[in-house]
């Protein structure tokens, strides 16, 4: 039978440090992922807002053009 040796204090400390490092890396990855998703959400909202503004402006221009045509027909 082989004897199983116990974990020394130094080995346990190294394991704890490694575990903490992995946990910190995981938290950092989650934080970065959250920031990325938030940035993408804001960018999507900005594009949508710009699209609506552009559509609104285009509709206004079309209405103005239509009004001009109607006025010229009456003259």
C-alpha positions in Angstrom: 0.0 0.0 0.0 1.2 3.4 -0.8 0.9 6.1 1.8 -0.9 9.2 0.8 0.8 12.3 1.9 -1.1 15.3 3.1 -1.1 18.7 1.5 1.4 21.1 3.0 0.5 24.6 4.0 2.5 26.0 1.1 0.8 23.7 -1.4 -2.7 24.6 0.0 -1.8 28.3 -0.2 -0.7 27.9 -3.8 -4.0 26.1 -4.6 -5.9 28.9 -2.9 -4.0 31.5 -4.9 -4.6 29.7 -8.2 -8.3 29.3 -7.3 -8.6 33.0 -6.5 -6.8 33.9 -9.8 -9.2 31.7 -11.8 -12.2 33.3 -10.0 -10.8 36.8 -10.7 -10.3 36.0 -14.4 -13.9 34.7 -14.6 -15.2 37.8 -13.0 -13.2 40.0 -15.3 -14.4 38.1 -18.4 -18.0 38.5 -17.2 -17.5 42.2 -16.6 -16.0 42.7 -20.1 -18.8 40.7 -21.6 -21.4 42.8 -19.8 -19.7 46.0 -21.0 -19.6 44.7 -24.6 -23.3 43.8 -24.5 -24.1 47.2 -23.1 -22.0 48.9 -25.7 -23.7 46.9 -28.5 -27.1 47.7 -27.0 -26.3 51.5 -27.0 -25.0 51.3 -30.5 -28.1 49.5 -31.7 -30.3 52.1 -30.1 -28.3 54.9 -31.7 -28.6 53.4 -35.1 -32.3 52.9 -34.7 -32.7 56.5 -33.5 -30.7 57.7 -36.5 -32.8 55.6 -38.9 -36.0 57.0 -37.4 -34.7 60.5 -37.7 -33.7 59.9 -41.3 -37.1 58.4 -42.2 -38.8 61.3 -40.5 -36.7 63.8 -42.5 -37.3 61.9 -45.7 -41.0 61.9 -45.1 -41.0 65.6 -44.4 -39.1 66.3 -47.6 -41.5 64.2 -49.6 -44.4 66.1 -48.0 -42.8 69.4 -48.8 -42.2 68.3 -52.4 -45.8 67.1 -52.7 -47.1 70.5 -51.3 -45.0 72.3 -53.9 -46.4 70.2 -56.7 -50.0 70.8 -55.5 -49.4 74.6 -55.3 -47.8 74.7 -58.8 -50.8 72.8 -60.2 -53.2 75.4 -58.7 -51.3 78.3 -60.2 
